C-alpha cells in the first residue's frame, strides 16, 4: 500500500521515517532540521559516528526521541537544471532507502519529498520519480508519502494517481 499523508513527518509512528538529508548527515534546514530537533541530541551523535553519506545513498539510525523506530537518512541531489544525472540520483536515494528498510525487516516507512526543498528539485518531477521508484521497489512495505502542506500533498496525490 502507498498512501499520501499531509503533516509533520516527525509525528508518524512507523518503523522508519526518511530524512531528506545532506551529505554530512549533521542536520540542516527543512525536514532535516525538524527531524534532528524532534529526535534529540542522540541522533546527531549517531550521525557523527556514521561520517556522512554520498548523494543517491542512504544510512539507517535509531529513531531516538521520535515515534518512529528508525530514521533512514537519504541524500538526494541538488537540482542543477536536470542534465547532471539528478533524476537517476534521486531514484537511487529512494531505492537505497527501500533496500535498507527491507534489509532490516521493516514493515512501514514514510518519505518526505526528497530534494524538493532547499535542493530545489522541481516538486512535480520529484513526485513522479518517487512514486515510480517506490512502486517498482517497495515489495510489501507500507509506504506513506508525506506532504508538509496542502500543495505538497496534492502534488504527491497527483503523482500517485
C-alpha positions in Angstrom: 0.0 0.0 0.0 1.2 3.5 -0.8 -0.7 6.5 0.7 -0.3 10.2 0.9 -0.5 12.0 4.3 -0.3 15.7 4.9 1.5 17.0 8.0 4.7 16.7 10.1 6.7 13.6 9.3 8.2 13.6 12.8 4.9 12.6 14.5 4.4 9.4 12.5 4.7 6.1 14.4 6.1 4.0 11.6 9.1 1.6 11.5 11.2 4.3 9.7 10.9 7.9 8.6 13.1 9.0 5.8 15.2 12.2 6.3 15.9 14.3 3.3 19.5 14.7 4.5 22.6 16.5 3.2 25.9 14.6 2.8 27.1 15.3 6.3 24.0 13.9 8.0 24.5 16.5 10.7 21.2 18.3 10.2 20.2 21.4 8.3 17.1 23.2 7.3 13.6 21.9 6.4 12.7 18.4 7.2 16.3 17.5 8.0 16.4 20.1 10.8 12.9 19.2 12.0 13.9 15.5 12.3 17.1 16.3 14.2 15.3 18.7 16.6 12.5 16.2 17.3 14.8 13.2 17.7 17.2 15.0 20.1 21.0 15.0 20.5 21.4 11.3 20.3 20.6 11.4 16.6 23.3 13.9 15.9 25.8 11.9 17.8 24.9 8.7 15.9 25.1 10.6 12.6 28.6 11.9 13.6 29.7 8.3 14.0 28.5 7.3 10.6 30.6 10.0 9.0 28.4 11.2 6.1 26.7 9.7 3.1 27.1 10.1 -0.7 24.4 11.5 -2.9 22.0 8.8 -4.0 22.6 6.6 -1.0 21.0 6.2 2.5 22.0 5.3 6.0 20.0 3.9 8.9 20.0 5.2 12.5 17.8 4.7 15.5 14.8 7.0 15.9 15.9 8.3 19.3 13.2 10.7 20.6 10.9 10.1 17.6 7.8 7.9 17.5 9.5 6.1 14.5 11.8 3.3 15.5 14.4 4.3 12.8 15.5 7.2 10.6 16.7 6.5 7.2 18.9 9.4 6.0 18.6 9.7 2.2 20.8 12.1 0.4 19.2 13.4 -2.8 20.7 15.6 -5.4 20.8 19.3 -5.7 18.9 20.4 -8.8 21.3 21.7 -11.5 18.9 22.0 -14.4 18.1 18.4 -15.0 21.0 17.3 -17.2 23.5 16.4 -14.4 22.0 13.0 -13.5 19.6 14.4 -11.0 16.8 12.1 -11.9 18.9 9.0 -11.5 20.4 10.2 -8.2 17.0 10.9 -6.8 15.7 7.5 -7.8 18.8 5.9 -6.3 18.2 7.7 -2.9 14.6 6.2 -2.8 15.9 2.7 -3.8 18.7 2.8 -1.2 16.1 3.8 1.5 13.8 0.9 0.4 16.7 -1.5 0.4 17.7 -0.6 4.0 14.0 -1.0 5.1 13.9 -4.5 3.6 17.3 -5.5 4.9 16.2 -4.6 8.4 12.8 -6.3 8.1 10.8 -3.1 8.5 7.1 -3.1 7.6 6.3 0.6 7.2 8.2 3.7 6.0 7.4 7.3 5.5 9.1 9.5 2.9 9.2 13.3 2.6 9.6 14.9 -0.8 13.4 14.3 -1.1 15.4 17.2 -2.7 12.4 19.5 -3.3 13.2 22.0 -0.5 16.5 23.8 -0.4 17.9 21.4 -3.1 15.3 22.9 -5.5 14.3 19.7 -7.4 11.0 20.5 -9.2 8.3 19.0 -7.0 6.1 17.5 -9.7 9.1 15.8 -11.4 10.4 14.6 -8.0 7.0 13.2 -7.1 6.8 11.2 -10.3 10.3 9.8 -9.7 9.4 8.9 -6.1 6.1 7.2 -7.0 7.6 5.2 -9.9 10.7 4.1 -7.9 8.6 3.1 -4.8 6.1 1.2 -6.9 8.9 -0.7 -8.6 10.9 -1.5 -5.4 8.8 -1.4 -2.3 7.9 -5.1 -2.1 5.5 -5.5 0.8 6.4 -2.3 2.6 3.6 0.0 3.6 4.7 3.4 2.3 3.5 6.9 3.4 4.4 9.8 1.2 4.3 12.9 3.3 3.5 16.4 2.1 4.1 19.0 4.7 1.4 21.3 3.4 -1.7 21.0 1.2 0.1 22.0 -2.0 2.9 19.4 -1.5 0.3 16.7 -0.6 -1.7 17.5 -3.7 1.4 17.1 -5.9 2.1 13.7 -4.3 -1.6 12.6 -4.8 -1.5 13.6 -8.4 1.7 11.6 -9.0 0.2 8.6 -7.2 -3.0 8.7 -9.3 
